[in-house]
Amino acid sequence: MKKTILTGIRPTGNLHLGHYFGATKNWVKLQDEYNSYIEIADVQALTDNFNNPEKVRKNVRELTIDLLSVGIDPNKATLFIQSQIPEIAELTVFYSNLVTMARLYRNPTVKTEIAQKKAIFGNDGESVTYGFVGYPVSQAADITAFKGELIPVGEDQLPLIEQCREIVRKFNNIYGNTLIEPEPLLSDNPRIKGLDGNEKMGKSLGNAIYLADNEEVISKKIMSAVTDTKKIKKDDPADPDKCMVYYYHKLIDNPNIDTVCSECKKGSRGCVACKKELINQMNEFLKPIREKRKYYEEHPEEVDKILKEGTIKAKEKAESTIKEVKSAMMIDY
Ligand code: TRP
């Protein structure tokens, strides 16, 4: 029997190249080998966007279209909306007894995120909510509701998987063997750098190329990409490894990459020409994704149907789990 994988993504914006090469490209591959669940984690998105429900609502469909456009196949993977599975919320409440506040505050991912919030909002952490600190508990519910065995995640999510494993062990110890302890499925995907040369491409960093960007936007962004600052004149030799344009040529597999590299080093290639070539290549790369996006934008009812059917299927699984959980906890009236 195929193993079950479960992963989730917060609907707070469109997918960019960082998400694609870092995660979703891999999910497309995994859907052939595993029984796959992909959760649109709108409840988790609300933990730090509770005052902006419109944003989360809009991005549920946007993100679903992005996922379908890169090749997630609803006949292979179950795409569902977290908020529509009340069993996840129930499990979250039950699990909240199995984890201490101290342990949550020690969770490295939560810790980093709280530190970032403090830096952004400049407060002493007074505004950090119960829901936010507790989101690893809710994520443990996401995973266990579907008996997820393998969780495809990046490094930053490892502490959340560990926290889930602890909750599962404690649950099984106290109430009897009921839940499955998940394991992370770490991909060797690289972290994708931003247009400005930052180690991370990110929405909040303003350095991202989105899969949904149109030709005009792509052109503007690539023209602004950081190149080797030592190269001043068009025919100065430069170091491609210090250039984001070269980096993206490589990332999207430009078949002409060796020429790009050697001409850059020799100084026989100007940055403007090199950027223009990348713009063309990027548009080629995005073409099939854009075509699919256009189709789904014109057929919103199909997107809704995919989410509805996926959610029904996911709910059946969660209902069966919660039955076992309630029986184990002696609350099965
Ligand atoms: N926390 C994950 C992220 O920010 C998203 C997520 C929600 C998730 N539920 C999940 C990941 C369950 C793996 C399993 O990327």
Residues whose N, C-alpha, C, O or C-beta is under 5 A from the ligand:
A	BS01	LIG	L6 T7 G8 I9 R10 A41 Q44 Q139 D142
